[in-house]
């Protein structure tokens, strides 16, 4: 499992620029970023090279954020690979809270980022199905 940062931010012009400036000032490198929005607020999820430093800087700048564990699973880079992962999860009767896919510059493979209710059990289940969980996508 890896640690992901979730930032709760106002959906306003310039907000993302302010957040990326905080990270740049803290010398934090962002590997992955995904945003979900609503009318007034959004959730920005990111994977960075130094989670603690990023959270500290973001909180000091007034952002509400948290670091949480998510499951990172390597998948192959071919047609149907995400579908095969989802088939395995369906077979295991596993519900996904959310999912997004990033890419590792080190392994050169897609990485599925998952949040589920029982992530340690899901990790063990997927490893039993031949999937490989990773501990960092920034090394």
N, C-alpha and C positions, 0 to 999 in steps of 0.2 A: 504494500500500500504506500501511497504517497500523500503528502499534505497539499491541500488546495486552499487558496484564499478566496473567500466570498466577501465582496464589498457591496454594501447597500448604499446607493448613491442617488441623489436627485437626478431626475431625467431633465437636464437643462443643458443649454449650449455651453460648451467649454468644460463640462465636468470631466470627461475622459482625459482631456489635456491636463487638467489639474492632477488627476490621479497618476498619469504617466510621469508628470514632473516630480511628484513626490518619490516615485520609484527611482527615477533617474538621479535625483539628489541623494538618495540613500544608497546609490550604487548597486541597485537590484536589477538583475536581468530577467525580463519576462520571457518565458518560453511559449506559453499558450494563453490565449484570452478568448473568452466567450461572454457575450452579454445577453441578458433577457430583460425586456423592458415592460413597463406598464405606463399608465398615463403620467404618473408623478414620480415614481421611483423605479430603479432598475437594480438587478443583481449582476455584478460583474464577477465572474469566476476566472481565476488565473493560477497558473503554475509558474513559479519563479525559482531562481537559484538559491535564495535565502529567505525562507518563509518568515522566520522570526523578525528579521530586520525590516521586511516589507510591512508586516502587521504593525510593528512599532511605529514606523514612519507614517503609515496611513492613519493610525489612531491619533498620533500627535497632530496630524493635519485636520482632525475632526471627523474622520470617516468611521462609520460603524462597520466593523469587519470581524471576521473570525477565520481561524484556520481549522480545517477538518480533514479527516482521513477519507480518501477515495481510493477505489480500486483501479489500478492501471494494468491493462492486459494487452500484451502484444498480439496483433493479428497480422495475417499475411497481407501483402500488397497485391491482391488479385480480386477479380470479380467474385462477389458473393461472400467474401470473408466476414464482413460484419453480419450478414444474414446467418452464417454458420454459428457465430457466437451467440446471436439471439435465439437460434434454434436450440442450442445447448441450454441457455437460460430458461427457455420455455419448457424444455424437457424436465428441468429441475424444479419447475413451478416457482421460479424466482421472479419477483416483481422488481422493476427498475424504477427508482425515484427520478433519476435523470441520467442521460448519457450524452457524451460528445466524443469526437475523435480528434486526436492531434497526431503529430508526426515526430518521431525521435530523430534528431540530427545525428545521433550516435549509432543507433542500430539500423537506421534507414527504413524502419518499419512503422506502420500506423499503430497508434496506441489508443485503445478504447478506454475512456475514463468513465467509470460507473459509480453511482451512489445507490446502495440498496440498504435494506433494513439490517441484515445480518451479514455484513461484508466479510468477516473472517470465515464464516461458513461458505459463502459464495466463492471466496478466493480458493479455499480448499476444494470445493466442488469443481471449479473450472480447471484447476491444476490436475485433478483426476481425469478430466476430459482432454488433457494434453495442452492446455493453454499455459502461458508463462506470465506470471505477475511480475511487475518490475517495481523497484523501490525508489527509482529516481529517473526522470527523463532529462535531467540537466547535467548528467555526468557521463 
